[in-house]
Each structure stands twice: as C-alpha cells, then as structure tokens.
Amino acid sequence: MCATNYLYDFSLWYCLDDAHVAAKILCMLEQNCYRGYDEHRDKTAGTQAIAWTTNVIQSSRISFLIVSATSLNDPWFNNVSEWSLVNYVDQEAVKVVPIYVGIDEAQRPHKLRFLTSLNYDSSYFPNRLLASMKPRNRH
C-alpha cells in the first residue's frame, strides 16, 4: 500500500489531549494494512524535534491533523500544520487531511479550510477516513 517514495502511508499529528481519538484512527488504518507514523507513539527519543518532524512529514503520503479545541491554541501543532502545508505545496502526490473533533466550522483555522477535511463526529467518519487514503489526483 505504501508508495515506493514514501516510508509511511500516513502520519498522524495531534495534541496529547486527543490521544483517545488518535488511537481509534490508528487502529482503523492499521487494521486495513496502512503503515503509519504516530507523533507520540513513534518519535525517537533524543532526536531533534523539528528536523525529525519535517522528515516524517516528507516521508508520508498523507498527513492527518487532528484539530480540536486543544490543538487550536497549541504552538507546536500550529508549526506541524504549517510544515505539512508546505510539503503539500512542494510535493504533487501528498495530501494533508484535517480531522475536526468537537469544533464547528467557524473555529476551523483559515489556513486549513481549503483542504478536504473529515469530521470525526460524523457517522460516516470510518468510511471517509479509509476513502481519504486514495492517492491524490492533481491536474
């Protein structure tokens, strides 16, 4: 499933307060044989955070950003979002998919609004999450 150019099918970025959501998402994707990187599970201790994070983003076909009330005000999460967007612009095949948890449309960050997103609270979320794993078509 993983493209030859990418170490990971997806990377998952979130604040620790959203770990319960991340665990469910990881389970769904990994049960469907996707190889993923979890920011809090897979980080190698002692590595430089910025260099490691940007390397993982560049090594992932899709960056999932769990956006919640907590992450909206988190400086690190804001940086990860921006680095993911830069990678999205630089690489034709990658995707950035915000996953909104418990926030309404007015609270969504302007910089992420143009992206196709997922609503975790929707009954369709599991199907849409798996559908989002399809490669990006850019014309």
N, C-alpha and C positions, 0 to 999 in steps of 0.2 A: 504494500500500500504506500509505503514511503517513496517519494520520488528520489531518483538517484542523486540529485543535487542537494537533498535535504537530509540532515541527520534525524530530524523529527517531523512527523506528520503535523504535529501541533505543539504549541507551548501555551501554558495557562498561567495568567498573571492575575494576582488578587491580593487583597489585604487579609491578614490572619483572621479577622472577624468573620470573613466569608469562607473559612476553611470547610465548613459543612456543605456549602454549595459546591465548592471545588471538588470535594471528594465524590459527590454524586456525578458530576460531569466527567471526571476522570474515569470512574467506574463504567459509565456508559460508553465512552470512547474506547477504552482499553478492552472492554468485552467484545468490541467489534474489530479488534486487532489493529487499532491505530497505535502508533508509537508516539508517546508524548513526553513533554518535559513539564513538571510541576515546579513552579518557582520555590515553594517552601519544602518540598519533598526531595528534590534532586540537586539543589545547589551544593556545590563542593565547598566545604569549609576552607577558609584561608585564601580563597580566590578574590581577586579584585572585583567588586560588585558591578561596576559599570562595564568594564571590559567583558566580563563573563556574561552579563545580561544581554549586551548588544550582540555578542557572538551567538548566543542561543536564539535570539530573535532572527538573526540572519540565517540560522541553521534550521528554521521552522517554516513549513509551508503555510501554516495558519497560526496567527497569534490570537488567542481568545483573551479578552479583557473582561473580568467580572467587575461590573460597575455598580456600586451600591452607595448608600449614604456615607459609609465609612471611606470608601476609596475616592469619593469626590473631593475630599479635603486632604488627601494624603500626597505629600510632595514626591515620594518615591514612585507611587503609582502614576502620577502625572508624568514623570520622566519616562517611565516604561511605555506609557501610551504614546508619547511623542516619538520615542525611538522606533516603536512599531509602525507608526505612520510614515516615518522617513524610509524605513525598509519597504513599506507598501509602495511608495512612490518609486523607489530605486529598482525594485525587482518586479518584473512583469507577472510572475506566476503566484506571488504570495497574496494572502488575504489577512485582513485584520477584522475580527468579528467581536464587537462589544456584546456582552451578555448583561442585560439590565436586570437587577434584582431589587425589587421593592422601591423603585423610583419612577416618577411619572415623566412624561415627555418633556415638560418644561425644565426639569432638573438635568436633563442629559447634556453633557458637555458639547458645546458648539463644534469643537474640532472633530467629534466622532459622529455627528448627526448625518453626514453624507454617506456613511458606511451602512451596508446591510447589517442589521443587528438582530439579536434574539431576545425575547422576553422570557426569563426563567420562570415566571409565574404563570405562563400560558400552558394550557393543557396540551398544546401542540409542540411544546419545547423539545421533548426527546426526538421526535421525528425531524424537526427542523435542525436540531444540532447535528444529527447524522447527515442530513442533506447538505449542510454547510461544509462538509468535508470534501465535497466535489471540487475538483480543480477550478481555479478562476479562469474565466474567458475574458480576454482583454482585446478589444478591437480598436 
